[in-house]
Amino acid sequence: MAQGVGRFRAVLHRLVIETGRMAREVTLVDAGIGNLASVERALIQVGAGVRVTDDPDKVATSRMVVFPGQSAFGAATQAIVDGAMGAALRMVIERGDPFLGICLGMQLLFDGSDENGGQEGLHVLPGRCRRFPLGLEEDAEPGAIERPMDPAAAKPDDVAPPQSVAEEPLSEAGAEAGGASVLTSPADEPVSSPDAAVPSPPEWSGSTVNEAGYGTTITVDDLPDPSATLPAAEPQPESAPESDIDRPRLMRRIKVPHTGWNEVEPTGDHYYFVHSYYVEPARTEDVMWMTRYGGIRFPAAVRRGNVMGCQFHPEKSQRAGLRFLRAFLLGGWG
């Protein structure tokens, strides 16, 4: 009898240990607008048990939901908002279960977006998505200098007349595929004039130049007497240091979409962003982290109760992104 009780206790103890090691199940929503494979791998790497589904009924009964997205507001997102999937997402959120929206998944939490003539969101958080304006500039990196143009590089035949070209910026999906975004039309780009003045060569000093183009020959009689006393040179006034105010500010044009690594406040970590629209929240208390691009400060991450969203892609942000997903999995919020 005692032997049987001992075995039972051992089995129970092992069961408790194994249960504690079990991964927490996360439902990854397949709504046709997300990069599911990389998000799934990242969640598994931080210890989640991932269930990928496009079934609204399964989403509605999930205890933890991640909703990724990397497309644009349009017909697909409107179908989500107005359909069964939107109702399932609201049910999870209203029930108080943990919910994470990534990139477009975060933007969908808000009232809507200006994209494609204006689109509706899930109305979970008050606020709207705005587009980065074209033509924004920001200060160049400290120590950056303006490189002078080689006069030989500017030939009249090489300079094309300016044209008016309508801008077609890439979508976030195009940027992820490695395409280059269009910044401005050629008319906005600086074009060096072929009539620009070419710098003159340095003047001769110390000797004269004869008709043949060579310096005149200096004889011994022409040299000064070393015993003669030379007049003292008059002190020259020191040149005033160049003022920072007089130096031109070096600026650079920002690209749209915003694609690349950005530092996030107040963590100091860098995360990977791909987006043309940013969230303008109505409540500052919903903002958890901030970042800046082209002089515009916008939310990098938001939180309201059990709802969390990030504009960056944690699955592409290496260690910082994995820490973020692990914190969400464990109920932490940074």
N, C-alpha and C positions, 0 to 999 in steps of 0.2 A: 504493500500500500504506500509506504513512504517512498519507495523507489518510483512508483508511478507519479506521485505528486512532484517529486524532484524533476522528472522528465517533462512534466506539464509546465512547470515553472521555467525550465530552460527553453522550451519551445516558445512560451509567451514572451520571455525576455528577448529572444532572437527576433520574434515578430515585431516587437516594439522598436528594436534597433532598425530593422529593415524598413518599417513604416516611416521612421524618421528620415531615412535616406531616400525615400521615394520622391521623385521630382514633382513639383507642383504643376498641375496641368494648366496649360494656357491655350485658349482658342485663338488661332490666327485666322482672321477673316479674309477669305478669298472673294473680293468683290470685283475682280478684274481690273484693278487700278494700282496694284502694288507689286513690289519686287519680293515675292514670297520666299524664294529659295534662300536668299542671303539673310533675311530676317529670321527664318526658321533655324538656320545654322547658328546664328548668334544666340538665339534663345536657348537652344540645346546646349551651347557651350557654357552658358551661365547656370545650367542646371534645371531647365524647364522641360516638362513633358509637353510636346507641342501637338495639337490637333488642328489640322488645316481643314476648313470647311467653307462652302458657299451656301450652306443650308441655313436660312434665317431661324428655323426652329431650334437647331443645335446651338446657334449663337445666343438665342434668347435664354437658354437654360445653362449657359456657361458661367462659371464662377470667376473667371479672369479672362479679359479679352484684349487683344492687340489688333489694331486696325491700321495697316500700312497703306500708303498711297504715294504715287509719283507721277501722276498724270495732271490733268487740269480740270477745273470746274467746267461742266458742260452737260451733254445729254446723259453720259454715264453716271455722273454724280447726282443729277436730278432724279434719275431712276432709283438710286439708292435712297435718297432723302424721302421721296414720295412712296417708296415701295415697302415690302415686307422687311427688307434688310434694315432700313432706317428705323422701323418700328422695333425691331429686335435690339438694335444698338441702344435706343432710348430706354428700353426695358431694363437692360443690364445696368445702365447708368443710374436710372431712377431707383433701382433696387439697392444700389450702394456697393456693387461689386467693382473691383479694380478695373479700370479701362485706360488704355494707352493708345493715343492717335499719333501716327508718325507722318511728318511732312504734310501732304494733302489730307491725311487722316486727322491731323490736328486742325487744319483750316476748316474742315467740315464741321467741327464742333461749334463754330461761330455762326452768326446770323446769316452770313452770305459773303459773296465776293463780287468785285467789279469785273471779273473775267467773263469774256464772251457776252458782253452786254448786260451783265448782272445775273447772278445765280443765287439760289437759296441754299443755306446750310441747315444743320440740324437744330439750330437755335438752343444749344445747350449752354453756351457762353455768349454774353453780349459783345458784339464787336463785328468788324468787317475786314476783309482782305483787300489790300490796295496794291497796285502795281508799282514797282520801282520805276521812277521817271527816267526817261532817256536823257543823256547829256549830263548826268551828275558827275562831279569831279571830287576827288579827295586828295589830300596832301600825299606827295610821293614819300617813299621811305626816307628816314633820316640818312643824310650823307649822299643822297642821289644828286647827280650833277647833269646838266644839260649838255649833251654831246654836240659840238659844232659840226655842221654839215660840210662834207667835202665838196668844194666848188665843182670839181670835175664830175661829181655824181649827178649834178643838176644840168642836164642838157635840154635844149628846147624841144628836141624830138622825143624825149622821154616823158615829158609832162603832158598828160592827157587833159583836155578841157574838163572843167567840173560839170557833173551831171546831177540831176535831181533823181534820186533813187529812193523809193519807199522802203522803209525798214521792215524786215521780216525776222524778228528775234526768234531764236529756237525755243521750243518748249523744254520743260524739265527733262522729258524723256529723251529729246534730242541731245541735250547737254550730257546726259548720262552715257549716251552712245559715243561720246567723244567729239561731237561737232563743235564748230567755233561759232560763237554768237556774233551778230552784226551789231557794231556799236553805233556808227553814224554813217550817213551817206557820204560819198566822196566829196561832196561840196562842203562838208563840215571839217574835212581833214586839212591840215596845213600843207600848202603846196609851195615849194620854194620857187621863187621867180627866177627865170633864166637871166634877167637883167640885174640880179643882185650883185652888189659891188664885191669884187674879189679882193681880199687883203693884199696890200702892197708889200713887196719884199723889204726886208730891213735895209736902212740907209747905210752907205759906207761911212766908216769913221776912222780917223787916225791918219789917212793919207789921201792924196788926191788921185784922180783917175785920168789917165791920158787918153788920146784919141783912139788908141788901139784897144782900150778897155782894160789895161793893166795898171796897177798902182805905180806911181813914179818911184824911181830909184832914189834912196836916201843915202847920201855920202857922209863921210866922217865930219866934214865941215858943217854939215847941217845939224849935227847933234849939239845939244846945249852943253855949255861949260859946266862940268860937275862941281867946280869950286864956287860957282855963282849961287847966291842965296835965293832960294825960291820963295816967293811970297806965300804967306800962310793962307791956306784955303779957308774961305768963309764957311762958317757952319751952316749946314742946310737944315731947314726946318723938317722935323719928322712928319712923315705923311700920316694923316689921321687914319686909324683903322677903319676898314669898310664896315659900315653899319649894317646890321641885319635887316634894318628897315629898307635899305637901298637894294638888297638882294631880291631878285624876283622869286616868288614862291613857285616851286616846281609842283605841278599838279598832274594827275593822271585821270583819264576817263575810266569810269567803272563799266564793267560788262553786265549785261542782262541776257540770260539769267545769271544770278549770283551762283557761281560754281566754285567750290573750293573750301579750304579750312578757315574757320573764324574762331577767334578767342571769345569765350563766353564768360560774362560777368554774373556772379562774383567768383566763380570757381577757378578761373584762370586756365581751364582746360580748353583744348581746341577740338572742334567738332566739324564734321563734313556737311556742307549745305549744297543743295541744288534747288533753286526756286526763283521765279520771277515775281511772285506776290508775297507780301508779308502781312502779318496780322496787326491790325490796329484795334486793340481791345478797349472796351468801354469802361472796364474796372481795372485799376492798377493792382488791386489785391489779387487778381487772377494771374498775375505775371510772377513766375518763379525765377527765371534767368533772362538776361538781356544780352544782346550783341549789337554790332554796328556794321553797316555797309553803306559806303557812299555818303556818309554824313547822316544817315537815317538810323536811329536806334529803334529796335523792334524786339518782340519777345522771341527768345530762343527756346523757351520752355514755359508752359503754363500749367497751373494746377488749381482745381476747385474740388475740395472734398476727395472723393474717390476717383475723380477724373483727372487725367494727366495728358499732356500733349507736348511734342517736341517738333520744332521746325527742321532740325537737323536729322540726319540719318544715323542713328546709333549703330546700326549694323555695318556701317562703312567707316565708323570713327575709331576703329582699333580699340585700344585699352580703355580709353575714356568712354567710348560707346558701350563696351561690355560692362563697365562699372555702372553706368546709367541703367542698363537693362537689369542688372543684378539687383540694384536698389529697388526698382519697380517690382521685381519678382518677390522681394522680401518685405515689401510694404514701406520701403523708405522713399523719401522724396528729395534726396540730394542735400 
